[in-house]
Amino acid sequence: MQHKFRIAYFAHSIRSDWNNGNAHFLRGLLRSLGELGHDVSIFEPKNGWSVSNLQTETGWENSLSGFYAAYPDLSVTSYDKRSIEDARQLRTSLRGFDIVILHEWNPPALAHRLLELRREAGFRLLFHDTHHRASSSPEQIELFGIDQFDGAVVFGDSLRDIYREKFNIGRAWTLHEAADTAVFRPMRSAAIETDVVWIGNWGDEERSKEICEYLLQPATELDGLRFTVFGVRYPPEALCALQKAHVRYGGYLPNLDGPNTYASARFTIHIPRRQYASAMRGIPTIRVFEALACGIPLISAPWVDSGHLFRADDFRAVRNTAEMKSALMELLADPQAAEQQAARGLETVRARHTCRHRAEELTAICEELAK
């Protein structure tokens, strides 16, 4: 018989999706856990980096109100730094919880405070990683005292192996990201506004070369095709490169606007960060799940699906600029093939990669911890 757990989840932010692709998956995962009968409480810093940056964007109030409207069943408690320092306050907040989960995008000080309280309260403590620092900056992850956690839940087999081998953690499980199909689903659009859309942040030079190769060069060389980019953290030189390639820049896009944005485009592309194409193979990141869940044809720059998450024809894989250009022109010339590819990808997501699937997998992990 399946247990019903009281689960506390510490996120950097659930409310804000600014430079925070995790928000989509975590929102859907935590709501799905509630639908399975678990009692879920969410904790996040009151003025975290993502929330603070979101508030510099035009229309940020609509982004936050959109979150509350779409997820009225998520209970989010914001706290300040003093709440971490005050053990009594945190102890009171966590009284009676069975499982406490700490997301990777949190300060190590919070991890150590939770480790101290676990000894008193008896809850199980999980570390949840949906990023690449364990591979690219392991010294930062070591600050969390990972080997003292009851386990780690990570979003790929390659990352799971890193946790087992580098951080001496006894138990580690793979929990891939997935689509919240209650929100990300095919939508109807009144008109096609662009041919190719890419939703992604520029970031810290982690894929600038790849963006040039798989987006800017095709946009420059394919006359007549309209390209649009949404995202944040684009420095002046990046904006200049977009303008030179005649790519429209749409700026910050609330995650909840993703389905309608995909509906207004013919195709989308996936450009993984370098870590996911090399050291951390087999991790597609959330954008692949989002796009396929919305029923749009996807063309992806190189990454290795070592976990066999998708079928061969769920999306088109390309290896260089020439192949990206060819794939776009072929799908443009054959709307039926594009439609069939999109339908196949959507079918795979609905069958295997929804937040409900991941909530069931996480429940099984909690069952294992509770034994």
C-alpha positions as CSV (number, residue, x, y, z in Angstrom):
1,M,0.0,0.0,0.0
2,Q,1.4,3.4,-1.0
3,H,2.2,5.8,1.9
4,K,1.0,9.4,1.9
5,F,4.0,11.5,2.9
6,R,4.3,15.0,4.4
7,I,6.9,16.6,2.1
8,A,8.7,19.9,2.5
9,Y,10.5,21.2,-0.6
10,F,13.1,24.0,-0.4
11,A,13.4,25.7,-3.8
12,H,15.3,28.7,-4.9
13,S,12.1,29.9,-6.5
14,I,8.8,28.3,-7.6
15,R,7.1,31.7,-8.0
16,S,9.7,33.2,-10.4
17,D,10.8,31.6,-13.7
18,W,13.4,34.3,-14.5
19,N,16.5,32.4,-15.6
20,N,14.9,29.5,-13.8
21,G,13.9,26.8,-16.2
22,N,13.4,24.5,-13.1
23,A,10.3,26.4,-12.2
24,H,8.2,24.7,-14.8
25,F,9.2,21.1,-13.8
26,L,9.1,21.8,-10.1
27,R,5.6,23.4,-10.2
28,G,4.2,20.4,-12.1
29,L,6.0,17.9,-10.0
30,L,4.9,19.3,-6.7
31,R,1.3,19.7,-7.8
32,S,1.3,16.1,-9.1
33,L,2.6,15.0,-5.7
34,G,-0.3,16.7,-4.1
35,E,-2.7,15.0,-6.5
36,L,-1.3,11.7,-5.4
37,G,-2.4,12.5,-1.9
38,H,0.9,13.7,-0.4
39,D,0.9,16.8,1.8
40,V,3.4,19.2,0.1
41,S,4.7,22.5,1.5
42,I,7.1,24.7,-0.5
43,F,9.7,27.0,1.0
44,E,11.7,29.6,-0.9
45,P,13.6,32.8,-0.1
46,K,11.5,36.0,0.0
47,N,13.8,38.0,-2.2
48,G,15.9,35.4,-4.0
49,W,18.0,36.2,-7.1
50,S,15.4,35.0,-9.6
51,V,12.5,36.9,-8.0
52,S,14.6,40.1,-7.6
53,N,15.6,39.9,-11.3
54,L,12.1,39.2,-12.4
55,Q,11.0,42.4,-10.8
56,T,13.2,44.4,-13.1
57,E,11.2,43.1,-16.1
58,T,8.2,45.0,-17.6
59,G,5.0,43.1,-16.7
60,W,6.6,41.1,-13.8
61,E,3.4,41.5,-11.8
62,N,1.5,39.5,-14.5
63,S,4.1,36.8,-14.4
64,L,3.6,36.3,-10.7
65,S,-0.1,36.6,-10.8
66,G,-0.1,34.1,-13.7
67,F,1.7,31.6,-11.5
68,Y,-0.8,32.0,-8.7
69,A,-3.7,31.6,-11.1
70,A,-2.3,28.5,-12.7
71,Y,-1.2,26.8,-9.5
72,P,-3.6,27.8,-6.8
73,D,-3.0,24.5,-5.0
74,L,0.7,25.1,-4.4
75,S,1.4,26.3,-0.8
76,V,4.5,28.6,-1.0
77,T,6.1,30.0,2.2
78,S,8.7,32.7,1.7
79,Y,11.4,33.1,4.3
80,D,14.3,35.5,5.0
81,K,17.9,34.8,6.0
82,R,17.0,35.1,9.7
83,S,14.7,32.1,9.4
84,I,17.7,29.9,8.4
85,E,19.8,31.3,11.2
86,D,17.0,30.8,13.8
87,A,17.0,27.0,14.4
88,R,13.9,27.3,16.6
89,Q,11.8,28.9,13.8
90,L,12.9,26.4,11.2
91,R,12.4,23.5,13.6
92,T,8.8,24.7,14.1
93,S,8.2,25.0,10.4
94,L,9.4,21.4,9.7
95,R,7.6,19.7,12.6
96,G,5.9,16.5,11.5
97,F,7.4,16.3,8.0
98,D,8.5,12.8,6.7
99,I,10.6,14.0,3.8
100,V,12.5,17.2,3.3
101,I,14.0,17.9,-0.2
102,L,16.6,20.6,-0.8
103,H,17.1,21.8,-4.3
104,E,20.7,22.4,-5.5
105,W,20.1,26.2,-6.1
106,N,20.2,27.0,-2.4
107,P,23.0,28.2,0.0
108,P,25.1,25.5,1.7
109,A,24.2,27.1,5.1
110,L,20.6,26.0,4.6
111,A,21.8,22.5,3.9
112,H,23.8,22.3,7.1
113,R,20.9,23.7,9.2
114,L,18.6,21.0,7.7
115,L,21.2,18.3,8.5
116,E,21.3,19.5,12.1
117,L,17.5,19.5,12.4
118,R,17.2,16.1,10.8
119,R,19.0,14.5,13.7
120,E,16.3,15.9,16.0
121,A,13.2,15.7,13.9
122,G,13.9,12.3,12.2
123,F,12.8,13.3,8.7
124,R,14.6,12.0,5.7
125,L,16.7,14.6,3.8
126,L,17.1,14.4,0.0
127,F,19.2,16.6,-2.3
128,H,17.7,17.4,-5.7
129,D,20.0,18.4,-8.5
130,T,18.9,19.7,-11.9
131,H,22.0,21.5,-12.9
132,H,25.6,20.8,-14.0
133,R,27.7,22.2,-11.1
134,A,28.4,18.7,-9.8
135,S,30.3,18.2,-13.1
136,S,31.6,21.7,-13.9
137,S,32.2,23.0,-10.3
138,P,32.3,20.0,-7.9
139,E,33.9,22.1,-5.2
140,Q,30.7,24.1,-4.9
141,I,28.6,21.0,-4.4
142,E,31.0,19.6,-1.8
143,L,30.1,22.6,0.4
144,F,26.7,21.1,1.0
145,G,27.9,18.0,2.9
146,I,26.3,15.7,0.4
147,D,27.6,12.5,2.0
148,Q,25.5,13.3,5.0
149,F,22.2,13.4,3.1
150,D,19.9,10.4,3.0
151,G,20.1,10.4,-0.7
152,A,20.3,12.5,-3.9
153,V,17.7,12.7,-6.7
154,V,19.3,14.0,-9.9
155,F,18.1,14.5,-13.5
156,G,20.3,12.1,-15.4
157,D,22.2,8.8,-15.1
158,S,25.5,10.5,-15.9
159,L,24.9,12.9,-13.0
160,R,23.8,10.1,-10.7
161,D,27.2,8.4,-11.4
162,I,29.0,11.6,-10.5
163,Y,27.2,11.7,-7.1
164,R,28.0,8.1,-6.4
165,E,31.7,8.3,-7.4
166,K,32.7,11.9,-6.4
167,F,30.6,12.7,-3.4
168,N,30.5,9.4,-1.6
169,I,26.7,9.4,-1.2
170,G,25.1,6.1,-0.4
171,R,22.0,6.4,-2.4
172,A,21.3,8.3,-5.6
173,W,18.4,8.0,-8.0
174,T,17.7,9.4,-11.5
175,L,14.6,11.6,-11.8
176,H,14.5,13.2,-15.2
177,E,12.7,16.5,-15.7
178,A,9.3,16.2,-17.5
179,A,6.5,18.3,-18.9
180,D,3.6,19.7,-16.9
181,T,1.0,18.7,-19.5
182,A,-1.8,20.5,-17.7
183,V,-0.1,23.7,-18.9
184,F,2.2,22.6,-21.7
185,R,0.0,21.2,-24.4
186,P,-0.8,22.0,-28.1
187,M,-2.6,25.3,-28.5
188,R,-4.3,26.9,-31.4
189,S,-2.9,30.2,-32.7
190,A,-4.7,32.7,-34.9
191,A,-1.7,33.2,-37.0
192,I,1.9,32.0,-37.5
193,E,4.1,34.9,-36.4
194,T,7.5,33.3,-37.0
195,D,9.0,30.3,-38.7
196,V,11.6,29.3,-36.1
197,V,11.4,30.1,-32.4
198,W,14.0,29.4,-29.7
199,I,13.3,29.9,-26.0
200,G,16.6,30.0,-24.1
201,N,18.9,32.2,-22.1
202,W,22.3,33.3,-23.2
203,G,23.8,32.7,-19.8
204,D,27.5,32.6,-19.1
205,E,29.2,31.6,-22.4
206,E,28.1,28.0,-21.8
207,R,26.7,27.7,-25.4
208,S,27.5,31.0,-27.2
209,K,29.4,29.1,-29.9
210,E,26.6,26.7,-30.3
211,I,24.0,29.5,-30.6
212,C,26.0,31.0,-33.4
213,E,26.4,27.6,-35.2
214,Y,22.8,26.4,-34.9
215,L,20.8,29.6,-34.8
216,L,22.6,32.7,-36.0
217,Q,24.3,31.1,-39.1
218,P,21.2,29.4,-40.3
219,A,19.2,32.6,-39.8
220,T,21.8,34.6,-41.8
221,E,21.9,32.1,-44.6
222,L,18.3,31.1,-45.0
223,D,16.7,34.1,-46.7
224,G,13.0,34.5,-46.1
225,L,12.8,32.5,-42.9
226,R,11.8,34.4,-39.8
227,F,13.7,33.6,-36.6
228,T,12.6,34.7,-33.1
229,V,14.5,34.3,-29.8
230,F,13.1,34.7,-26.2
231,G,15.2,34.7,-23.1
232,V,17.3,36.8,-20.6
233,R,20.9,37.6,-19.8
234,Y,21.7,38.6,-23.4
235,P,24.8,40.9,-23.2
236,P,25.1,43.8,-25.7
237,E,27.3,41.8,-28.0
238,A,24.7,39.0,-28.1
239,L,21.9,41.4,-29.0
240,C,24.1,42.9,-31.7
241,A,24.7,39.4,-33.1
242,L,21.0,38.7,-33.2
243,Q,20.3,42.0,-34.9
244,K,23.0,41.3,-37.5
245,A,21.5,37.9,-38.3
246,H,18.0,39.5,-38.6
247,V,16.7,37.5,-35.6
248,R,14.0,39.1,-33.6
249,Y,14.6,39.3,-29.9
250,G,11.5,39.0,-27.7
251,G,13.2,39.4,-24.3
252,Y,11.9,37.7,-21.2
253,L,9.1,35.2,-21.8
254,P,7.0,34.0,-18.8
255,N,7.1,30.2,-18.8
256,L,3.3,30.0,-18.8
257,D,3.4,31.9,-22.2
258,G,5.5,29.1,-23.7
259,P,2.6,27.0,-25.2
260,N,1.1,30.0,-27.1
261,T,4.5,31.0,-28.3
262,Y,5.2,27.6,-29.7
263,A,1.7,27.6,-31.3
264,S,2.6,30.8,-33.2
265,A,5.7,29.2,-34.8
266,R,6.3,26.5,-37.4
267,F,9.4,24.9,-35.7
268,T,11.6,25.2,-32.6
269,I,15.2,24.2,-32.0
270,H,17.1,22.9,-29.0
271,I,20.6,24.1,-28.2
272,P,21.9,22.3,-25.1
273,R,24.6,23.8,-22.9
274,R,28.0,22.4,-23.5
275,Q,28.0,20.3,-20.3
276,Y,24.9,18.4,-21.5
277,A,26.5,17.5,-24.8
278,S,29.8,16.2,-23.2
279,A,30.4,15.4,-19.6
280,M,26.7,15.0,-18.7
281,R,25.3,13.0,-21.6
282,G,21.8,11.8,-21.7
283,I,20.2,14.9,-20.1
284,P,17.9,16.8,-22.5
285,T,16.9,19.6,-20.0
286,I,13.4,20.9,-19.7
287,R,13.1,22.7,-23.1
288,V,12.9,19.4,-25.0
289,F,10.0,18.1,-22.9
290,E,8.2,21.5,-23.1
291,A,8.4,21.7,-26.9
292,L,7.4,18.2,-27.6
293,A,4.5,18.5,-25.1
294,C,3.2,21.5,-27.1
295,G,3.2,19.5,-30.4
296,I,5.7,21.6,-32.3
297,P,8.4,20.0,-34.6
298,L,11.7,20.1,-32.9
299,I,15.2,20.2,-34.4
300,S,18.0,19.6,-31.9
301,A,21.7,20.4,-31.9
302,P,23.9,17.4,-30.7
303,W,23.3,15.6,-27.5
304,V,23.3,11.9,-26.8
305,D,20.1,10.2,-25.7
306,S,22.0,7.5,-23.8
307,G,19.0,6.9,-21.5
308,H,16.7,6.2,-24.5
309,L,14.1,8.7,-23.3
310,F,12.8,9.3,-26.8
311,R,12.2,7.4,-30.0
312,A,14.3,8.0,-33.1
313,D,11.7,10.2,-34.9
314,D,10.4,12.2,-32.0
315,F,12.6,15.1,-33.1
316,R,15.2,15.7,-35.8
317,A,18.8,15.6,-34.6
318,V,21.5,17.6,-36.5
319,R,25.3,17.8,-36.2
320,N,26.2,21.1,-37.8
321,T,25.0,24.3,-39.4
322,A,24.5,22.6,-42.8
323,E,22.3,19.9,-41.3
324,M,20.3,22.4,-39.3
325,K,19.6,24.4,-42.5
326,S,18.7,21.2,-44.4
327,A,16.3,20.0,-41.7
328,L,14.5,23.3,-41.6
329,M,14.1,23.4,-45.3
330,E,13.0,19.8,-45.5
331,L,10.3,20.2,-42.9
332,L,9.2,23.5,-44.3
333,A,8.7,21.8,-47.7
334,D,6.9,18.8,-46.2
335,P,4.2,20.0,-43.8
336,Q,2.9,16.4,-43.4
337,A,6.3,15.1,-42.3
338,A,6.6,18.0,-39.8
339,E,3.1,17.3,-38.4
340,Q,3.9,13.5,-38.1
341,Q,7.1,14.2,-36.3
342,A,5.4,16.6,-33.8
343,A,2.6,14.1,-33.2
344,R,5.1,11.4,-32.4
345,G,7.1,13.5,-30.0
346,L,3.8,14.5,-28.2
347,E,2.8,10.9,-28.0
348,T,6.1,10.0,-26.3
349,V,5.9,12.8,-23.8
350,R,2.3,11.9,-22.8
351,A,3.2,8.2,-22.5
352,R,6.5,8.6,-20.5
353,H,7.5,12.1,-19.5
354,T,4.8,14.0,-17.7
355,C,5.1,15.5,-14.2
356,R,2.6,12.8,-13.0
357,H,5.1,10.1,-14.1
358,R,7.9,11.8,-12.1
359,A,5.7,12.3,-9.1
360,E,5.0,8.5,-9.1
361,E,8.8,7.8,-9.4
362,L,9.6,10.2,-6.6
363,T,6.9,8.6,-4.4
364,A,8.7,5.2,-5.0
365,I,11.9,6.8,-3.9
366,C,10.3,8.1,-0.7
367,E,8.9,4.7,-0.1
368,E,12.4,3.3,-0.3
369,L,13.7,5.9,2.1
370,A,10.9,5.2,4.6
371,K,11.8,1.5,4.9
